[in-house]
């Protein structure tokens, strides 16, 4: 067979390699520093790499050929320090500040967590159990058991025959029952309290409202500076009131006794020569006794002056006592400080008569 007709020869002639093609073999290069790597220029790539040539039978022979070796020399591996320095050189200053803030916040959070764990561990109080020997030591000697960081737990009931002194706070989870007297310099109760009997030797001051469901007995005086409202009956042997204001009717089941000092009384000209007058009563009510003298004329029989003046001119009612004053045409003159009894005709000399009076404002 002619060599020109041999397909193998044709394949050899059309090989990727030509007489002008130079294949460079990679050579071992020394490891370059980071400055050398940054300064080394990149090798140019071929503009038009050769296309793989198919065989005459149409089979792809490119897969069977070994891959073409790169003409670019192998890059040496960078160390961690070199990578960090290269990243810092390319990173933005604001990104670095943000990372720094995150690191500081993480350190502060970790320190706070450690501090809280340390405080919690210090606040825990360890328990301690008393043995039989410890109890015997407490009985015979003045022994200190444990310290302030430990807790003494007594599961059984305990009886102290002597005194018990608590130098710090006392917290009681249950009920406190005191069989004897309880002496306290001060007591503060935030909730509701029930007392069977309370005796207060000094003053009792109540800042808020006080409700008494039972009877209230006061051995001495009671002073109320404000108003007092009673929905029930007030029972008292004596009530001394400066002023009484009634909004409804006044009902008196017994007599009205008008007390007070006796007013001053003086005789008028109508009692005659040697005549006298006297008075028995108070500003509110009383009796005026008249003794006629010789030749009594008409006019004023008696003048009565009040001990306490009225706020306005009062109402004065007089009534003759008996028939001895029946022939007198009597009348009254009144004012806020006094009133007088007069007659329009003369009385009988040597006789006497009386007038009852009632004065109301």
Secondary structure, DSSP 8 states (H G I E B T S, - for coil): --GGG-HHHHHHHT-S--TT-------------HHHHHHS------SS-------TT----TTTS-----SS-------HHHHHHHHHHHS-HHHHHHHHHHHHHHHHHHHHHHHHHHHHHHH--EEE---HHHHHHHHHS----S-TTEEE---S----SS----SS----SS----SS----S-----S----S----SS----SS-----S----SS----SS----SS----S----S----SS----SS-----S---EEEE-GGG-BT-EEEEEE-SSEEEEEEE--BT--SEEEEEEE-SS--SS--EEEEEEESSTTTT--EEEEE-SSEEEEEESS---TT-EEEEEEEEE-
